């Protein structure tokens, strides 16, 4: 067998080995995103009424509970009481996000403080100190 033939056979075998080695590797990446809203729940009923005001400057976080990753993204509510959360997810693994707020001092929640499904809306009210 000549040198050229050996080289061709070697390249074919190398190509097959590379295909086998990388067959189970996903080279994709994903994104997860959501919006959240925080408002001052004046009547403390857990439902946002038309006259209830947005609450700016509240920290909103997201954890990936499927992968035990804490605070994979965070944002502070704007003047409209809203935030946009955006997470780059390398390799597209299974994920399960929970969105939650950090209550400002002297405030308590009137809705669940952690949510795993949209809509991510959080009502808060001033509480007795």
Backbone as a printed PyTorch tensor [residue, N CA C, xyz], in Angstrom:
tensor([[[  0.8570,  -1.1730,   0.0000],
         [  0.0000,   0.0000,   0.0000],
         [  0.8990,   1.2300,   0.0000]],

        [[  0.5460,   2.1800,  -0.8180],
         [  1.3670,   3.3640,  -0.9460],
         [  1.0970,   4.3690,   0.1680]],

        [[  1.9550,   5.3450,   0.2370],
         [  1.8440,   6.3990,   1.2490],
         [  0.5420,   7.1730,   1.0980]],

        [[  0.1430,   7.4590,  -0.1170],
         [ -1.0940,   8.2020,  -0.3650],
         [ -2.2890,   7.3870,   0.0980]],

        [[ -2.2980,   6.1060,  -0.1890],
         [ -3.4080,   5.2430,   0.2280],
         [ -3.4770,   5.1790,   1.7540]],

        [[ -2.3450,   5.0490,   2.4180],
         [ -2.3210,   5.0300,   3.8860],
         [ -2.8180,   6.3490,   4.4560]],

        [[ -2.4520,   7.4320,   3.8160],
         [ -2.9020,   8.7450,   4.2670],
         [ -4.4130,   8.8730,   4.1390]],

        [[ -4.9740,   8.4030,   3.0390],
         [ -6.4210,   8.4550,   2.8240],
         [ -7.1380,   7.5980,   3.8690]],

        [[ -6.6720,   6.3870,   4.0970],
         [ -7.2790,   5.5000,   5.0940],
         [ -7.1940,   6.1450,   6.4770]],

        [[ -6.0710,   6.7240,   6.7890],
         [ -5.9070,   7.3940,   8.0830],
         [ -6.8760,   8.5490,   8.2620]],

        [[ -7.0720,   9.3450,   7.2320],
         [ -8.0120,  10.4690,   7.3050],
         [ -9.4500,   9.9870,   7.4710]],

        [[ -9.8160,   8.9070,   6.7780],
         [-11.1650,   8.3460,   6.9180],
         [-11.3870,   7.8540,   8.3390]],

        [[-10.4250,   7.1270,   8.8830],
         [-10.5460,   6.6230,  10.2600],
         [-10.5950,   7.7780,  11.2580]],

        [[ -9.8120,   8.7980,  11.0460],
         [ -9.8270,   9.9620,  11.9180],
         [-11.1850,  10.6560,  11.8660]],

        [[-11.7540,  10.7890,  10.6760],
         [-13.0690,  11.4040,  10.5240],
         [-14.1390,  10.6400,  11.2800]],

        [[-14.0920,   9.3130,  11.1940],
         [-15.0640,   8.4850,  11.9190],
         [-14.8830,   8.6180,  13.4290]],

        [[-13.6600,   8.6660,  13.8840],
         [-13.3920,   8.8130,  15.3220],
         [-13.9130,  10.1500,  15.8320]],

        [[-13.7020,  11.2020,  15.0810],
         [-14.1910,  12.5260,  15.4810],
         [-15.7110,  12.5270,  15.5420]],

        [[-16.3700,  11.9060,  14.5470],
         [-17.8370,  11.8190,  14.5650],
         [-18.3260,  11.0820,  15.8050]],

        [[-17.6570,  10.0050,  16.1770],
         [-18.0500,   9.2330,  17.3530],
         [-17.8260,  10.0370,  18.6270]],

        [[-16.7090,  10.6960,  18.7230],
         [-16.3810,  11.4650,  19.9280],
         [-17.3820,  12.5940,  20.1500]],

        [[-17.7660,  13.2940,  19.1010],
         [-18.6230,  14.4670,  19.2380],
         [-20.1040,  14.1910,  18.9710]],

        [[-20.4960,  12.9320,  18.8310],
         [-21.8730,  12.5860,  18.4780],
         [-22.8850,  13.0560,  19.5210]],

        [[-22.5480,  13.0590,  20.7980],
         [-23.4950,  13.3980,  21.8580],
         [-23.3400,  14.8120,  22.4040]],

        [[-22.5480,  15.6190,  21.7740],
         [-22.3420,  16.9820,  22.2480],
         [-23.2690,  17.9190,  21.4930]],

        [[-24.0880,  18.6640,  22.2580],
         [-24.9540,  19.6660,  21.6390],
         [-24.2080,  20.9950,  21.6410]],

        [[-24.1770,  21.6250,  20.5180],
         [-23.4500,  22.8800,  20.4020],
         [-24.3950,  24.0790,  20.3730]],

        [[-25.5970,  23.9100,  20.8900],
         [-26.5810,  24.9840,  20.8590],
         [-26.6060,  25.7240,  22.1870]],

        [[-27.0610,  26.9270,  22.1490],
         [-27.2820,  27.7240,  23.3410],
         [-28.6970,  28.2750,  23.2750]],

        [[-29.2580,  28.5940,  24.4250],
         [-30.6360,  29.0810,  24.4960],
         [-30.6950,  30.3370,  25.3500]],

        [[-31.8610,  30.9370,  25.3570],
         [-32.1230,  32.0940,  26.2090],
         [-33.4520,  31.8730,  26.9020]],

        [[-33.5780,  32.4170,  28.0960],
         [-34.8370,  32.4470,  28.8180],
         [-35.0710,  33.9010,  29.1900]],

        [[-36.2770,  34.3460,  29.0330],
         [-36.5870,  35.7180,  29.3700],
         [-37.9920,  35.8470,  29.9120]],

        [[-38.1890,  36.8820,  30.7030],
         [-39.5040,  37.1390,  31.2870],
         [-39.5800,  38.5980,  31.7080]],

        [[-40.8010,  39.0530,  31.9060],
         [-41.0040,  40.3560,  32.5210],
         [-41.6940,  40.1220,  33.8550]],

        [[-41.4310,  41.0010,  34.7790],
         [-42.0570,  40.9240,  36.1010],
         [-42.5500,  42.3160,  36.4750]],

        [[-43.5200,  42.3420,  37.3590],
         [-44.1350,  43.6040,  37.7620],
         [-44.3890,  43.5850,  39.2680]],

        [[-44.1120,  44.7180,  39.9000],
         [-44.3530,  44.8690,  41.3380],
         [-45.2110,  46.1010,  41.5400]],

        [[-46.2350,  45.9630,  42.3830],
         [-47.1210,  47.0990,  42.6410],
         [-47.4690,  47.1840,  44.1120]],

        [[-47.8900,  48.3760,  44.5060],
         [-48.2950,  48.6360,  45.8930],
         [-49.7640,  48.2360,  46.0240]],

        [[-50.0060,  47.1680,  46.7360],
         [-51.3430,  46.5950,  46.8970],
         [-52.0530,  47.3010,  48.0530]],

        [[-52.6840,  48.4330,  47.7440],
         [-53.2750,  49.2980,  48.7790],
         [-54.3460,  48.5850,  49.5940]],

        [[-55.1670,  47.7680,  48.9590],
         [-56.2340,  47.0940,  49.7070],
         [-55.8330,  45.6870,  50.1740]],

        [[-54.5910,  45.2960,  49.9000],
         [-54.0010,  44.0420,  50.3810],
         [-54.7790,  42.7880,  49.9700]],

        [[-55.3940,  42.8260,  48.7890],
         [-56.1810,  41.6680,  48.3620],
         [-55.4520,  40.7650,  47.3730]],

        [[-54.2150,  41.0930,  47.0100],
         [-53.4410,  40.2710,  46.0890],
         [-53.8220,  40.4340,  44.6310]],

        [[-54.7380,  41.3310,  44.3290],
         [-55.1680,  41.6080,  42.9580],
         [-54.8570,  43.0570,  42.6370]],

        [[-54.2740,  43.3010,  41.4740],
         [-53.9390,  44.6790,  41.1120],
         [-55.1780,  45.3990,  40.5900]],

        [[-55.5290,  46.4580,  41.2720],
         [-56.6500,  47.3030,  40.8670],
         [-56.1240,  48.4750,  40.0400]],

        [[-57.0060,  49.0890,  39.2700],
         [-56.6220,  50.1700,  38.3560],
         [-55.9510,  51.3340,  39.0730]],

        [[-56.3320,  51.5930,  40.3080],
         [-55.7740,  52.7450,  41.0240],
         [-54.5330,  52.4050,  41.8530]],

        [[-54.0720,  51.1660,  41.8260],
         [-52.9000,  50.7810,  42.6210],
         [-51.6250,  51.0710,  41.8360]],

        [[-50.6860,  51.7000,  42.4970],
         [-49.4880,  52.2590,  41.8780],
         [-48.3700,  51.2290,  41.7250]],

        [[-47.5540,  51.3930,  40.6750],
         [-46.3720,  50.5400,  40.5200],
         [-45.3620,  50.8620,  41.6160]],

        [[-44.4910,  49.9100,  41.8950],
         [-43.4740,  50.1240,  42.9260],
         [-42.0900,  50.0300,  42.2920]],

        [[-41.4200,  51.1740,  42.1300],
         [-40.0670,  51.1630,  41.5680],
         [-39.0310,  50.7600,  42.6100]],

        [[-37.8290,  50.4620,  42.1340],
         [-36.6590,  50.1940,  42.9760],
         [-36.7710,  48.9410,  43.8400]],

        [[-37.4300,  47.9200,  43.3070],
         [-37.5260,  46.6340,  43.9980],
         [-36.6490,  45.6300,  43.2450]],

        [[-35.8300,  44.8920,  43.9880],
         [-34.9640,  43.8800,  43.3790],
         [-35.7850,  42.6450,  43.0160]],

        [[-35.6450,  42.2100,  41.7600],
         [-36.3090,  41.0100,  41.2560],
         [-35.2110,  40.0620,  40.7680]],

        [[-35.3030,  38.7940,  41.1600],
         [-34.2800,  37.8050,  40.8300],
         [-34.9210,  36.5790,  40.2080]],

        [[-34.0950,  35.7660,  39.5440],
         [-34.5370,  34.4640,  39.0370],
         [-33.4920,  33.4220,  39.4030]],

        [[-33.9770,  32.2850,  39.9080],
         [-33.1430,  31.1230,  40.1980],
         [-33.4880,  30.0290,  39.1970]],

        [[-32.4930,  29.2660,  38.7920],
         [-32.7360,  28.0540,  38.0080],
         [-32.7740,  26.9050,  39.0050]],

        [[-33.9660,  26.5590,  39.4670],
         [-34.1120,  25.5450,  40.5140],
         [-33.8240,  24.1360,  40.0030]],

        [[-33.9390,  23.8960,  38.7030],
         [-33.6230,  22.5750,  38.1510],
         [-32.1290,  22.2800,  38.2470]],

        [[-31.3150,  23.3190,  38.2020],
         [-29.8610,  23.1490,  38.2260],
         [-29.2110,  23.7380,  39.4720]],

        [[-30.0330,  24.0820,  40.4740],
         [-29.5410,  24.6400,  41.7350],
         [-28.6590,  25.8680,  41.5310]],

        [[-29.0810,  26.7510,  40.6220],
         [-28.3380,  27.9850,  40.3610],
         [-29.1250,  29.1560,  40.9330]],

        [[-28.5010,  29.8950,  41.8090],
         [-29.1550,  30.9920,  42.5190],
         [-28.8380,  32.3200,  41.8380]],

        [[-29.8680,  33.1360,  41.7200],
         [-29.7590,  34.4810,  41.1380],
         [-29.0120,  34.5000,  39.8150]],

        [[-29.5350,  33.7310,  38.8640],
         [-28.9120,  33.6960,  37.5360],
         [-29.1260,  34.9950,  36.7860]],

        [[-30.1100,  35.7690,  37.2050],
         [-30.3060,  37.1170,  36.6800],
         [-31.0350,  37.9390,  37.7260]],

        [[-30.8110,  39.2430,  37.6900],
         [-31.4420,  40.1760,  38.6280],
         [-31.6750,  41.4970,  37.9230]],

        [[-32.6650,  42.2170,  38.4080],
         [-32.9430,  43.5520,  37.8720],
         [-33.7030,  44.3320,  38.9330]],

        [[-33.7280,  45.6480,  38.7680],
         [-34.4430,  46.5560,  39.6760],
         [-35.6210,  47.1480,  38.9130]],

        [[-36.7980,  47.1250,  39.5400],
         [-37.9760,  47.6640,  38.8540],
         [-37.7870,  49.1420,  38.5270]],

        [[-38.3240,  49.5210,  37.3680],
         [-38.2450,  50.9090,  36.9160],
         [-39.4420,  51.7040,  37.4560]],

        [[-39.6400,  52.8900,  36.9440],
         [-40.7230,  53.7660,  37.4140],
         [-42.1030,  53.1530,  37.1810]],

        [[-42.2010,  52.2140,  36.2430],
         [-43.4850,  51.5540,  35.9740],
         [-43.6620,  50.2810,  36.7980]],

        [[-42.6940,  49.9970,  37.6770],
         [-42.7520,  48.7950,  38.5000],
         [-42.3970,  47.5270,  37.7530]],

        [[-41.7920,  47.6580,  36.5750],
         [-41.4970,  46.4970,  35.7300],
         [-39.9910,  46.2700,  35.5760]],

        [[-39.6610,  45.0130,  35.2900],
         [-38.3010,  44.6180,  34.9350],
         [-38.3640,  43.6040,  33.8010]],

        [[-37.2750,  43.5180,  33.0670],
         [-37.0990,  42.4670,  32.0740],
         [-35.9400,  41.6080,  32.5380]],

        [[-36.1620,  40.3150,  32.5990],
         [-35.1310,  39.3650,  33.0050],
         [-34.6960,  38.5910,  31.7670]],

        [[-33.3970,  38.3660,  31.6380],
         [-32.8500,  37.7020,  30.4690],
         [-31.6960,  36.8120,  30.9170]],

        [[-31.7410,  35.5340,  30.5220],
         [-30.7100,  34.5780,  30.9280],
         [-30.1810,  33.8570,  29.6940]],

        [[-28.8750,  33.8360,  29.5360],
         [-28.2030,  33.0240,  28.5350],
         [-28.0330,  31.6320,  29.1330]],

        [[-28.4840,  30.5900,  28.4290],
         [-28.4250,  29.2210,  28.9370],
         [-27.5160,  28.4110,  28.0070]],

        [[-26.2700,  28.2390,  28.4150],
         [-25.2870,  27.5300,  27.5910],
         [-25.6490,  26.0490,  27.4780]],

        [[-25.7090,  25.5520,  26.2540],
         [-25.9500,  24.1440,  26.0140],
         [-27.3970,  23.7010,  26.0950]],

        [[-28.3070,  24.5940,  26.4180],
         [-29.7490,  24.2990,  26.4710],
         [-30.1160,  23.1400,  27.3980]],

        [[-29.6310,  23.1190,  28.6400],
         [-30.0410,  22.0400,  29.5420],
         [-31.4940,  22.2510,  29.9750]],

        [[-32.0680,  21.2430,  30.6040],
         [-33.3980,  21.4040,  31.1940],
         [-33.2860,  22.4630,  32.2870]],

        [[-34.2290,  23.3820,  32.3110],
         [-34.2310,  24.4420,  33.3160],
         [-35.6220,  24.5810,  33.9120]],

        [[-35.6730,  25.2000,  35.0730],
         [-36.9460,  25.5450,  35.7150],
         [-36.6680,  26.8010,  36.5300]],

        [[-37.1950,  27.9220,  36.0640],
         [-36.9000,  29.1970,  36.7050],
         [-37.9830,  29.5830,  37.6960]],

        [[-37.5470,  30.1400,  38.8060],
         [-38.4400,  30.7830,  39.7730],
         [-38.0390,  32.2420,  39.8620]],

        [[-39.0320,  33.1010,  39.7800],
         [-38.8190,  34.5330,  39.8700],
         [-39.3040,  34.9650,  41.2410]],

        [[-38.5320,  35.8620,  41.8780],
         [-38.9020,  36.3060,  43.2220],
         [-38.4010,  37.7210,  43.4650]],

        [[-38.9580,  38.3240,  44.5080],
         [-38.5730,  39.6920,  44.8660],
         [-37.9100,  39.6920,  46.2340]],

        [[-37.1600,  40.7450,  46.4720],
         [-36.6310,  41.0120,  47.8020],
         [-37.4490,  42.1800,  48.3340]],

        [[-38.2070,  41.8930,  49.3670],
         [-39.1160,  42.9130,  49.8940],
         [-38.3560,  44.0940,  50.4780]],

        [[-38.7900,  45.2930,  50.1430],
         [-38.1970,  46.4730,  50.7760],
         [-38.4990,  46.4580,  52.2720]],

        [[-37.6580,  47.0860,  53.0840],
         [-37.9290,  47.1540,  54.5200],
         [-39.3170,  47.7550,  54.7700]],

        [[-39.9910,  47.2600,  55.7430],
         [-41.3360,  47.6650,  56.1870],
         [-42.4430,  47.2380,  55.2340]],

        [[-42.1310,  46.4140,  54.2180],
         [-43.1500,  45.9140,  53.3020],
         [-43.3390,  44.4130,  53.5030]],

        [[-44.5360,  43.9380,  53.2150],
         [-44.8130,  42.5050,  53.2230],
         [-45.5480,  42.1510,  51.9370]],

        [[-45.4910,  40.8810,  51.5700],
         [-46.0910,  40.4200,  50.3180],
         [-47.5860,  40.1750,  50.4890]],

        [[-48.3490,  40.5090,  49.4600],
         [-49.7750,  40.1730,  49.4190],
         [-50.0500,  39.1080,  48.3550]],

        [[-49.0050,  38.7190,  47.6370],
         [-49.0530,  37.6390,  46.6530],
         [-47.8890,  36.7060,  46.9810]],

        [[-47.8180,  35.5280,  46.3770],
         [-46.6500,  34.6720,  46.6160],
         [-45.3540,  35.4130,  46.2710]],

        [[-44.3340,  35.1900,  47.0860],
         [-43.0530,  35.8750,  46.8710],
         [-42.1880,  35.1870,  45.8240]],

        [[-42.4790,  33.9220,  45.4980],
         [-41.7490,  33.1680,  44.4740],
         [-42.7580,  32.5830,  43.5070]],

        [[-42.5100,  32.7790,  42.2150],
         [-43.4120,  32.2630,  41.1900],
         [-42.6200,  31.4610,  40.1660]],

        [[-43.1660,  30.3220,  39.7610],
         [-42.4860,  29.4860,  38.7800],
         [-43.1390,  29.5560,  37.4080]],

        [[-44.2500,  30.2980,  37.2930],
         [-44.9160,  30.4740,  36.0000],
         [-45.3800,  31.9180,  35.8550]],

        [[-45.3770,  32.3800,  34.6110],
         [-45.8800,  33.7220,  34.3140],
         [-47.3980,  33.7210,  34.4950]],

        [[-47.9990,  34.8310,  34.7880],
         [-47.3760,  36.1530,  34.8990],
         [-46.6550,  36.3170,  36.2330]],

        [[-45.5160,  36.9750,  36.1610],
         [-44.7090,  37.2410,  37.3510],
         [-45.1140,  38.6000,  37.9090]],

        [[-46.1730,  38.6110,  38.6860],
         [-46.6740,  39.8510,  39.2680],
         [-46.6500,  39.7210,  40.7800]],

        [[-46.1670,  40.7580,  41.4270],
         [-45.9700,  40.7460,  42.8710],
         [-46.6240,  41.9570,  43.5140]],

        [[-47.5510,  41.6990,  44.4120],
         [-48.1720,  42.7640,  45.1780],
         [-47.5090,  42.8740,  46.5350]],

        [[-47.2730,  44.0980,  46.9730],
         [-46.7000,  44.3440,  48.2950],
         [-47.4840,  45.4570,  48.9740]],

        [[-47.4430,  45.4400,  50.2960],
         [-48.1190,  46.4750,  51.0750],
         [-47.2230,  46.8610,  52.2370]],

        [[-47.4130,  48.0770,  52.7090],
         [-46.6620,  48.5120,  53.8840],
         [-47.1960,  47.7540,  55.0850]],

        [[-46.2980,  47.2740,  55.8950],
         [-46.6610,  46.5060,  57.0900],
         [-46.2300,  47.2730,  58.3280]],

        [[-46.8360,  46.9290,  59.4430],
         [-46.4520,  47.5560,  60.7090],
         [-45.0110,  47.1710,  61.0410]],

        [[-44.2550,  48.1200,  61.4890],
         [-42.8490,  47.8720,  61.8110],
         [-42.6990,  47.0570,  63.0590]]])
